[in-house]
Amino acid sequence: MQRARGAGRLSAKSDGSHSRIDRLYQDGCARIRLPRVPPGAPLEAVMINTAGGLTGGDRMDWQFEVGEGARMSLTTQACEKTYKAQGRDPAMVSVRLRLAQDGSMAWLPQETILFDRALLQRTIDVEMAETARLLLVEPLLFGRLAMKEAVIRGGFRDRWRIRVCGQLLHAEDTSFGPDIHAQLQRGAIAAGNLAMTTVVMIAPEADGLLEAARRVIGPAGGASFVSPRSGKTGKLLARIVATDSYDLRKRLAPLIRLLNAEGGVPKVWTT
């Protein structure tokens, strides 16, 4: 059967006052669009999957890099939908992010939506310098409540590794399936909710934003801060669960505005 293949790569450099394109590559169903931004704002990139979604056997590879002092904000044109797989072969998504000294990157895709019997495996690998700043946000939906969609079975595996100066600072492996519906009912996982997100901020100022982040999240989740063993960069980690995408965004959007003071929420989220 025909499968979708896509690869997109973008690097940004700083000329002192602006962040500009250094290198751009796109292949297959992967496209990267660069809308205009106000002077001095981070370079904004919008990722597009022209295949219209993912299914078993599809492959997507994204690579982004900010040079010294450069700033970049990344998002998607729409929610990335993962449909029912016809066999046992999952859709595969690989994300690699690189941040040089004093570089800043905000990874802000719209929701990944899993449909019933979807199979998806994703890896996110980050290498960053000690003085770099990273905001990583990944919202996830299990079907769409408004459409009365139920995700009963399927498979989702997510592997994150974030290293600062070569030292591992954050690692997590998430796995749902095969009985996704039963897992979501468990109180320690989602308590029957269908929407969730993980937010990681690695920056020198992250510690000072912890209490404000907790106020924004409220009873919908929690946040913590891990102090660095050495150097200046610590990690703010937050998780939110919600009944649906609308409820999730009511908490997530103000949290992004708080943690992403340079760029806020991408405009494409509301257009």
QUIDATA-V944340 format. One record per residue. N is the residue number from 1. RES is the residue in three letters. SS is DSSP state (hx for helix, st for strand, lp for the rest). D_LAST is the distance of its C-alpha to the last C-alpha in Angstrom with 1 decimal. Layout:
N_RES_SS_D_LAST / N_RES_SS_D_LAST
This chain:
1_MET_lp_34.2 / 2_GLN_lp_31.5 / 3_ARG_lp_29.3 / 4_ALA_lp_26.2 / 5_ARG_st_26.8 / 6_GLY_st_24.5 / 7_ALA_st_25.1 / 8_GLY_st_23.0 / 9_ARG_st_24.5 / 10_LEU_st_23.5 / 11_SER_st_25.6 / 12_ALA_st_25.1 / 13_LYS_st_27.9 / 14_SER_st_28.5 / 15_ASP_lp_30.4 / 16_GLY_lp_31.1 / 17_SER_lp_28.3 / 18_HIS_lp_25.4 / 19_SER_st_24.1 / 20_ARG_st_24.3 / 21_ILE_st_24.3 / 22_ASP_st_27.6 / 23_ARG_st_27.4 / 24_LEU_st_24.9 / 25_TYR_st_25.7 / 26_GLN_st_24.0 / 27_ASP_st_25.7 / 28_GLY_st_25.4 / 29_CYS_lp_22.1 / 30_ALA_st_20.6 / 31_ARG_st_18.5 / 32_ILE_st_17.3 / 33_ARG_st_15.0 / 34_LEU_lp_15.4 / 35_PRO_lp_13.0 / 36_ARG_lp_14.9 / 37_VAL_lp_15.5 / 38_PRO_lp_17.8 / 39_PRO_lp_21.5 / 40_GLY_lp_22.7 / 41_ALA_lp_19.4 / 42_PRO_lp_19.4 / 43_LEU_st_18.7 / 44_GLU_st_15.3 / 45_ALA_st_15.3 / 46_VAL_st_12.8 / 47_MET_st_14.9 / 48_ILE_st_14.8 / 49_ASN_st_17.3 / 50_THR_lp_18.0 / 51_ALA_lp_20.4 / 52_GLY_lp_17.6 / 53_GLY_lp_19.1 / 54_LEU_st_22.4 / 55_THR_lp_25.7 / 56_GLY_lp_29.3 / 57_GLY_lp_30.5 / 58_ASP_lp_27.3 / 59_ARG_st_27.2 / 60_MET_st_24.4 / 61_ASP_st_25.5 / 62_TRP_st_23.4 / 63_GLN_st_25.2 / 64_PHE_st_24.0 / 65_GLU_st_26.3 / 66_VAL_st_26.4 / 67_GLY_lp_29.7 / 68_GLU_lp_31.7 / 69_GLY_lp_29.7 / 70_ALA_lp_26.4 / 71_ARG_st_23.1 / 72_MET_st_20.1 / 73_SER_st_16.8 / 74_LEU_st_15.7 / 75_THR_st_12.8 / 76_THR_st_11.8 / 77_GLN_lp_9.4 / 78_ALA_lp_9.6 / 79_CYS_lp_12.4 / 80_GLU_st_15.8 / 81_LYS_st_18.0 / 82_THR_st_21.7 / 83_TYR_lp_23.8 / 84_LYS_st_27.5 / 85_ALA_lp_29.9 / 86_GLN_lp_32.8 / 87_GLY_lp_35.3 / 88_ARG_lp_35.7 / 89_ASP_lp_33.9 / 90_PRO_lp_30.6 / 91_ALA_st_27.5 / 92_MET_st_27.8 / 93_VAL_st_25.2 / 94_SER_st_26.6 / 95_VAL_st_24.9 / 96_ARG_st_27.0 / 97_LEU_st_26.2 / 98_ARG_st_28.7 / 99_LEU_st_28.8 / 100_ALA_lp_31.7 / 101_GLN_lp_33.3 / 102_ASP_lp_31.1 / 103_GLY_lp_28.0 / 104_SER_st_24.8 / 105_MET_st_22.1 / 106_ALA_st_19.2 / 107_TRP_st_18.4 / 108_LEU_st_15.1 / 109_PRO_lp_14.0 / 110_GLN_lp_12.0 / 111_GLU_lp_14.6 / 112_THR_st_17.5 / 113_ILE_st_18.5 / 114_LEU_st_22.2 / 115_PHE_lp_23.6 / 116_ASP_lp_27.3 / 117_ARG_lp_29.7 / 118_ALA_st_27.2 / 119_LEU_st_28.8 / 120_LEU_st_27.0 / 121_GLN_st_28.6 / 122_ARG_st_26.7 / 123_THR_st_28.2 / 124_ILE_st_26.8 / 125_ASP_st_29.3 / 126_VAL_st_29.1 / 127_GLU_st_31.7 / 128_MET_st_31.5 / 129_ALA_lp_33.9 / 130_GLU_lp_35.3 / 131_THR_lp_33.5 / 132_ALA_lp_30.1 / 133_ARG_st_27.2 / 134_LEU_st_25.0 / 135_LEU_st_22.2 / 136_LEU_st_21.6 / 137_VAL_st_19.2 / 138_GLU_st_19.3 / 139_PRO_st_18.0 / 140_LEU_st_19.8 / 141_LEU_st_19.7 / 142_PHE_st_22.7 / 143_GLY_lp_21.5 / 144_ARG_lp_19.2 / 145_LEU_hx_21.0 / 146_ALA_hx_19.4 / 147_MET_hx_20.6 / 148_LYS_lp_24.0 / 149_GLU_lp_24.0 / 150_ALA_lp_26.7 / 151_VAL_lp_27.3 / 152_ILE_lp_31.1 / 153_ARG_lp_32.1 / 154_GLY_st_30.7 / 155_GLY_st_30.7 / 156_PHE_st_28.4 / 157_ARG_st_29.9 / 158_ASP_st_28.2 / 159_ARG_st_30.3 / 160_TRP_st_29.4 / 161_ARG_st_31.7 / 162_ILE_st_31.2 / 163_ARG_st_34.1 / 164_VAL_st_34.8 / 165_CYS_lp_37.6 / 166_GLY_lp_38.5 / 167_GLN_st_39.0 / 168_LEU_st_37.1 / 169_LEU_st_35.1 / 170_HIS_st_32.9 / 171_ALA_st_33.5 / 172_GLU_st_32.2 / 173_ASP_st_32.5 / 174_THR_st_30.7 / 175_SER_st_31.9 / 176_PHE_st_31.1 / 177_GLY_st_33.2 / 178_PRO_st_34.9 / 179_ASP_lp_34.9 / 180_ILE_hx_31.4 / 181_HIS_hx_31.6 / 182_ALA_hx_34.8 / 183_GLN_hx_33.5 / 184_LEU_hx_30.5 / 185_GLN_hx_33.0 / 186_ARG_lp_34.9 / 187_GLY_lp_34.6 / 188_ALA_lp_34.7 / 189_ILE_lp_31.6 / 190_ALA_lp_29.1 / 191_ALA_lp_31.3 / 192_GLY_lp_29.6 / 193_ASN_lp_26.0 / 194_LEU_lp_23.5 / 195_ALA_st_21.0 / 196_MET_st_22.0 / 197_THR_st_21.1 / 198_THR_st_23.3 / 199_VAL_st_22.8 / 200_VAL_st_25.3 / 201_MET_st_25.7 / 202_ILE_st_28.7 / 203_ALA_st_29.5 / 204_PRO_lp_32.4 / 205_GLU_lp_30.7 / 206_ALA_hx_29.5 / 207_ASP_hx_32.6 / 208_GLY_hx_32.0 / 209_LEU_hx_28.5 / 210_LEU_hx_29.9 / 211_GLU_hx_30.9 / 212_ALA_hx_27.6 / 213_ALA_hx_25.7 / 214_ARG_hx_28.1 / 215_ARG_hx_27.5 / 216_VAL_hx_23.7 / 217_ILE_hx_24.3 / 218_GLY_hx_27.1 / 219_PRO_hx_28.7 / 220_ALA_hx_25.8 / 221_GLY_st_27.2 / 222_GLY_st_29.0 / 223_ALA_st_29.2 / 224_SER_st_32.1 / 225_PHE_st_33.2 / 226_VAL_st_35.6 / 227_SER_lp_37.7 / 228_PRO_lp_38.5 / 229_ARG_lp_42.0 / 230_SER_lp_42.3 / 231_GLY_lp_40.3 / 232_LYS_lp_37.6 / 233_THR_lp_34.6 / 234_GLY_st_34.0 / 235_LYS_st_31.4 / 236_LEU_st_29.2 / 237_LEU_st_28.3 / 238_ALA_st_26.2 / 239_ARG_st_25.5 / 240_ILE_st_23.6 / 241_VAL_st_24.0 / 242_ALA_st_22.3 / 243_THR_lp_22.6 / 244_ASP_lp_19.2 / 245_SER_hx_15.6 / 246_TYR_hx_14.8 / 247_ASP_hx_18.1 / 248_LEU_hx_17.6 / 249_ARG_hx_14.4 / 250_LYS_hx_16.3 / 251_ARG_hx_18.7 / 252_LEU_hx_16.9 / 253_ALA_hx_14.3 / 254_PRO_hx_17.3 / 255_LEU_hx_19.4 / 256_ILE_hx_17.2 / 257_ARG_hx_17.2 / 258_LEU_hx_20.9 / 259_LEU_hx_21.7 / 260_ASN_lp_19.4 / 261_ALA_lp_20.5 / 262_GLU_lp_19.9 / 263_GLY_lp_16.2 / 264_GLY_lp_14.8 / 265_VAL_lp_11.7 / 266_PRO_lp_9.6 / 267_LYS_hx_6.6 / 268_VAL_hx_5.0 / 269_TRP_hx_5.9 / 270_THR_hx_3.8 / 271_THR_lp_0.0
